[in-house]
Amino acid sequence: MKTVHHVTPTFQQHDALGQHTKELHHLVQSFNCRSFIWSSDKRRSSPARNAKRLKVSDSGEDLIIYQAATGSSVLEKVMKSNAQLIINYHNITPATYFDQWSPDLASELRMGRRQLIELSDRASFAIADSEYNAAELRSLGFSDVVVVPVLFKLGEKKEVNERMEPLQNGSQWLFVGRIVPNKAQHDLVTAFAAYQQMYDREAKLILIGTGLAPYEKAIQELIRELGLQQSVKLLGATTEEEKRQYFLSSDIYVSLSEHEGFGIPLVEAMHYGLPVVAYEAAAVRETLGGKGLLLDSKKPTEVAAVVHEILQDDQILNSLASDGYQRAEELSFELNLEEYKRVLSPLISG
């Protein structure tokens, strides 16, 4: 019986990487294979095992699927083993975003990119969750790269309800993502301030996600400086149901993030019928697939004007919502799972 080791630098059950790794683990088990998750930050009540105890058979029959997302000390064992190695790449954020806020994290990210180069010669092939990420792997020396979107499940959506009249005031913006510099919540808060001042004094901005403490503190200070304490909510971590309710109750999803390797919240927003306005950077265009409105500028007044125009035009709103539903279906869990089955089946059941 073949054994598949899923090795991941970090493992948190409810974040995107953790959910993806768990689903891949379940898929491998469906092939009647032994399957184990190994992580260097083993947590209580987690299905992941402590990577320090990882032992790979010398027979060369084992298979390792390495989830590349940052630098990791566990990679030394992976590189020395005789197992066939597959890289599953989720993107490594450029370290320059973190030099000011967390030198240790910046160093870890730089290590991760160096390790990718080392892995290019060792891996049989790589799976990237976007063409954007695949292009990066090819530039680092990977010759065989396939693109399969990340495995994630979406909550129950509501039926499309066409808006019959424009929203006059009290709109609610939403953004979901870690509170880190590359997600650019500072730009989003500034653009929202311009929107509120120019068009809608009753508007609200909801930010969901946890993150880097120094950067989050800077965001809180910016909110105070702009007098937005009553208008901007930093909710931190939420349950999946709480997050779903915010998707369903918001009026528009606005992203000014500068670096997305894929962008699951963009898909979630479309799935729940929210019109999406997003700054075009990294894999954002690819993820939206032409079904959202892309921005080429983050100038606050320009972002505000675009959001206002959308919320004032029921035809645009309904068109974006309808197109978004379609795009979310194209990126469904079921379709992505079938593609992973196709890619992995020859290796696991062969």
N, C-alpha and C positions, 0 to 999 in steps of 0.2 A: 504493500500500500504506500503510495507516494505521500510525502509530508511536505506541506507548504508552510513556510514561515513568513508571516507578515511583520516586517520590521519597520517601526515608525519612531522618529526622534521624540515626538510627544504624542500623548494619547489622552484626550478628554472626550468623554462619551458623547457629549451633545454639541461639540463643534463640528465644522464641516469635515475636517480631516478624520476625526474620530468616527463619525457616522459612516463616511466612505469606507474606512478600514473595516468596520464591523460588517458592512454589507458585502464586502469582498470576501471576508472570512466566511460568512454564511453561504455565499456562492460556491466557494471551494468545497465546503462541507457537503453541498448538494451533489458533488462529483464523487462522493464516498471517499474522500481523502482526509487524512489527518490535517488539521489546520490550527495554527497557534498565532496569537498576536503577541509581539514583543515590543516593549518600549523602555526607554531609558528614564522615563519619569512615571513609573508604576504608581497608581493611586488606589486608595481603598475602594472596594466594591467594583473594581474595574475588571473587565474580561482580559485585559492585557497582563502579560507576565513580565517579570523583571528581566530586562535584556542582559543583565549580568549572568543570568543562568542559561542563556541561549547556547545550545550545543547542536551543531549541524553534522549530519552523517558524513563520514569520509568517503562513502561510496559514490558520491556525485549524483545520487538519485534525488536528493532533496531539491526543492525549489524555494528561492527567496524572492519575495516581492517587497522591494524597499520603497517606502513612501517618502519621497524627497521633498522637504519643505523648509529645512533649515540645516545648520551644521549639527553633527552628532558624533559623540565618541564611540557609539555602538558600531559605527561603520567599519572599524578595524577588524572586528570578528567577521563581518560580512565579506570583506575583501579577501581575507585569508582562507575562507571556506572553499570547498570544491563544488558547492551547489550552483546550479544554474541561477543566474541573477536577472531579474526584471526590475527596471526602474519605473516607478509610477510617479510622475512629476506634477506637483501642484503649484509650482513657482516659488522662487526665493526672492523676497522683496529686496530691492537694492539697499545696501547697508547705509548709504549716504543719508537716507531718511532718518536714521536713528543715531547718527554720530553725535548730534547735539543733545539728544534726550536719554540715550542709554548706550554708552560706549561698549558695554559688555554684550548687549544684544547685537550691536553693529558688528562686533568681532565674530560672533557666532554665525551671523549671516554670511560674512566673508568666507568663513571656514566652509560653510555649506556650498558656496559656489566653487571653491577650490576642490571640494570633494566630488562635485559633479564632473569636473574635468577628469579626475582620477577614475570615476565610474564609467566613463565613456568607453574605455578599453576593456573593462571587466564585464560589462553587462551584455547579455544576449541581444536585448532590444529594450526600448523604452515606450511607455504609454504616457502621453501628455493629455491633460484635460482640455486643452485648447490648441488651436494652430499657433497662437501667439507663443505659448510655452514650447510647442514642438520646434518652432523656429529657433528659439533660444538653445534648446538641446542640440540641434544640428550645428549651430554656430560653435558649440563647445566640443564638437567631435563625435557626437552620436550619429551613426550612419543609418540605423533602422529605428524609426520612430512612427508610431501610430497614434492617432488622436481619438480618444474616447472621453466624452464628458464625465465629470465627477458623478458618483452615485449619491443621490439625495432624494428623500421623500418629501412631498409637499402635503400640507393639510387640506382638509375639505374646503373647497371653494364655493362661493355663492354664484347663482346664475347672473349672467350679464343683465344689468338693469340700466337701460339707456337713460342718460340724464336729459331731462326735457327743457331745462332752463339753466343759464349760466350761474355759477356760484358768485354771489355778490361780496360776501365778507365771511370772516371766521373760518378760512380754509386751514387745513392741517397738512403740513409737510411731514414726510417720514424719511428717515435714513437708518439703515441697519448695517452695522459693521463695527469692528474693533476700533476703540478710540486710540488711534495711532496716526503718526504724521502723514503716511502715504494715503490714508483715507480722507485727509484734508477736511476734517470737521471744522477747522478754523475758517476755511473759505466758505463753507456752507452756512455757518452762523452769520458771517459778514454779509453774504448774499441775502439771507433771510431778513436781516435787519433792514437792508435796502428795500426789500419787498414790503415789509410791514410799514415802513415810513412812506413809501410811495403809493401803495395800493390798498392795504388791508391791515388796519390797526389791530384787528381782532385775531389775526392769524397766529397759528401755533406751529412749533417745530418739535418733533419727537425724535430723539436720538436713542437708539437701542444698541447696547454693546458695552463690553468692559474693555479695558486696555491698559496702556502705559501710564502709570500714575503721574509723572511729571507733565506729560502732554495733556492728560485729562484735567489736571489742575490749571494749566494754561487756558484750556477751553472754558473752564468755569470762570476764570478771571476775565476772559473776553466777554462772556455773557453778562457779567456784572458791569463791565466798562460800557457796554452798549445798552444797559438798562433793560435787559431781556429776561430778567429772573422769572417773571410771571408768564413768559411766552415760550421759553425753550425748556424742555424737560430732558434731562439725562437720566434714562431709566436704568442704566446698567444692564445686568443679566436679567432676562425674563424667561418664563416657561414658554414652550412652543405654542401653547394655547393663548397665552397673553400676547405673544408676538403676532399670532394670527389675527387676533382681535384688532390690533393696531393697523395691520395691513387692510383689514376690512373697513375700518372706520376712518382711515385717512383719505385725503383727496388727491394727493400727488406724491410720487416718489422722486426725490431729487438727490442725485449723486454727483459730487465734484471730486471724487476720488481720483488720484493720479496714477495708481498702480493696482490693477486687478488682473490676476492670472486667469480668472474665470468670471466670478461674480454671481454666486448663488442668490444673494438678496435681490438682484435685478430680475432673476427668473421668478422668485417668490412674488415680487411686486406684480409682474405680468400675470402670473397665475391667479392672483387675487383681484385682478381687474383694475389695478392702479395704472394711470398713465405714468410713463417713466421719462424723466429728463435727466440726461447724464453727460458729463464732460467726457469727450472722446479721448481716451488714453488707454494704452496697453490693450487688454482683451475686451474692452467694453463694447466696441462696435461689433465684434464677433459674437459676443454673448447675446446682444439684443437682436442680431440678425435682421436689422432694418425695421424693427417693430417698436422702437422708442425714438425719442427726439434727442439727437446728439448736439452738444454744444462745442464750439471751437474756442470759446473764451470763458474765463471765470470772473470777468469783471462784474462786480456785484449788481450794478444797475442793469446790465445786459441779461444776467441770469434772472433777475426779478422781472424784467419785461417779458421774457419768454414764458415764465411760469404764469404770469398774469394773463397773457394772451391765451394760453391753453385753458386756464380755468374760466375764462370768459366766453369760450367758444364750445358749445355743447357738441358740435359736429367733430371737432378735433378730439375732444375728450372721449367720445364714444368710439371714434376710429382707433385711437391709441389703445383703448381698453380691449376692443375686439381683436386687433392685431396682436396684442400682448398675450391674450389667451392662446392664440394659435402658436405663437413662438414657444410658450411654456410647454405646450403639448409636444412640440418637436424635441424638447429637451427632457422628456419625462423619464422617471426612474425606470419604467418598464423597458423603454427603448434602449436606454443606456446599459441596463443589465444584460439585455440580449446581445449587445455588442461586446460586452466583457466576456460573455459566454463564448462567443465566436472566436475572440482573440486568445483566450486562455485554454479553451478545450483541447486543442492539439498538444499542449504542453502538459496538461494535468491528466488527461485520460489516455494519452498516447502511450 
